[in-house]
Amino acid sequence: MTYLYVFIGGGLGSLARYLVSKFSHQIISTEFPIGTFISNIFACFLLAIVVITFSAKHAEHDWLQPLLVVGFCGGFSTFSTFSHETFGLFDNGQTGMAILNILISVAVGVGLILLIRSRV
């Protein structure tokens, strides 16, 4: 059953990432890969909330970890797209934007998880 939860969550997460990327580029015109950034940061936020809320003390909700953490967050966040878009920025001579993408994405993603964990 765990495989089914991962499968469903991953599909929903991938669809959500596609929609966020599509709509964010329609709303915000920028060279910065804003759709991937939003998806990755929201996935970090959701991951932290789910892990903290449904820790080992909530055994009756064991199915949420494979559905949301592994499946949805795994499908919604994307290191491969982040890497590809960052390489594209470097390749197009936008070194500053590429470095900014790396620094902001990592700092905000990790910082968000640390912030949420410190509030619990």
Secondary structure, DSSP 8 states (H G I E B T S, - for coil): -HHHHHHHHHHHHHHHHHHHHHHHHHH---SS-HHHHHHHHHHHHHHHHHHHHTSTT-GGGTTHIIIIIIIIIHHHS-HHHHHHHHHHHHHTT-HHHHHHHHHHHHHHHHHHHHHHHHH-
